[in-house]
Amino acid sequence: MLVGLLQEAELMEGVDVAQRYWEMIEEAALADSLGFSCWGTSEQHFSPPRFAVAAPEVLYAAVAQHTETIRLRVMCAVLLAWNHPILVAERLSTLDIVSRGRAELATARSNNVHTLEAFGVDPATTRQQWADSIEVIVKAFCDDMLEHDGPVWKIPPREIVPKPVQKPHPPLSVAASSVQSHVAAGERGIGALCFESYFGFGYLQDCIDGYRAGLAKGTAMAPRRTEHMGLYVATAFCAETREEACRIAHDVAMGYYQFLVDIYVPLGKQQSYEYLDDKLKLLVDHRDDFDYLLTETPSIMIGTPEDFVSRIERLEAMGIDEILMRIDGVAHEDIMRSFRLIGEEVIPRVSSRVQATT
């Protein structure tokens, strides 16, 4: 089992964006020394204070210069109209060079109507845009001359520079929330990162089983297969006692959950996101129930090192390969302390540092 990190520069009162960026660079450097498998951030727009990283490719380059071995996974590049896939490929290849072969690319089609509206993207078209864009990215990584005639992108023959250090290309994955998306990831032979799994352990198992069923078909869309089932834990925090962990992380956990309820309710009404609609009542019914979220959903992990080991072992038995913890939205000193506890008391018991299976 691998243990990785995702941070999104959540801002606390009295902390501006510049300060939070430098704190995250220091936190990533500590994670590198403690044996975390990967570090990543997401591309977010118009959503402070919860999210404050709008140009992640620049931040990754800075983190690369302060770390040595931790994998740098883009989580996630949103493959919609405002991010041309050629630019995504060029930036990822550049990161792979400056990190000396540590870059990975996770992709997404966005779950935020607020963002889609601002960029003029019809939610009904996001699945097709993502699928066509990732095809272009693979060609940009691997082909001497890129040429593409797809439903979204029409690209005449062009030579793409630079190419990634990792051959034939860095590991590829997709953020997935529906069972259908997990199956599709497996069928494409790319990794799946289960995001926002607040629908319970049973639903998570359905997603894992769907991914494994897709992989079993043995098909692949890229020369390098990435067989990797990750779970994004939306709020994680480790402390010496469970009471202290809950005291420190309660507000950020409930704030993040409320944010998700607010974006999922309108999203569930949109074409191609209908799978959310019948689950929204579960989200709304438990919007104020911290104890329920703490024990009955995979997306919150708050407690002691022993609690973390127990939860991770359960998830590993279900078929999860990597836990991606969002430890953010609390004081920098608390984050560093939580990292040390996980690195010193959890990771040695559950994890070995390896690259994604290829």
Salt bridges, closest charged atoms under 4 A:
GLU8 OE1 - ARG326 NE 2.48
GLU10 OE2 - ARG50 NH1 2.69
GLU10 OE1 - ARG326 NH1 2.89
GLU23 OE1 - ARG20 NH1 3.03
GLU26 OE1 - HIS332 NE2 3.17
GLU27 OE2 - ARG20 NH1 3.02
GLU27 OE2 - HIS332 ND1 2.66
GLU43 OE2 - HIS45 NE2 2.76
GLU104 OE2 - ARG71 NE 2.77
GLU104 OE1 - ARG73 NE 2.70
ASP132 OD1 - HIS148 NE2 2.80
ASP149 OD1 - LYS154 NZ 2.93
GLU187 OE2 - LYS217 NZ 2.66
GLU227 OE2 - ARG225 NH2 2.95
GLU244 OE2 - ARG337 NH1 3.10
ASP251 OD1 - HIS250 ND1 2.98
ASP262 OD1 - ARG287 NH2 3.74
ASP277 OD1 - LYS269 NZ 3.10
ASP278 OD1 - LYS279 NZ 3.23
ASP285 OD2 - LYS281 NZ 2.66
ASP289 OD2 - HIS286 ND1 3.68
GLU306 OE1 - ARG349 NH1 3.06
ASP307 OD1 - ARG242 NH2 2.73
ASP321 OD2 - ARG212 NH2 3.29
GLU322 OE1 - ARG73 NH1 2.72
GLU322 OE1 - HIS228 NE2 2.83
ASP328 OD1 - ARG20 NH2 3.05
ASP334 OD1 - ARG337 NH2 2.91
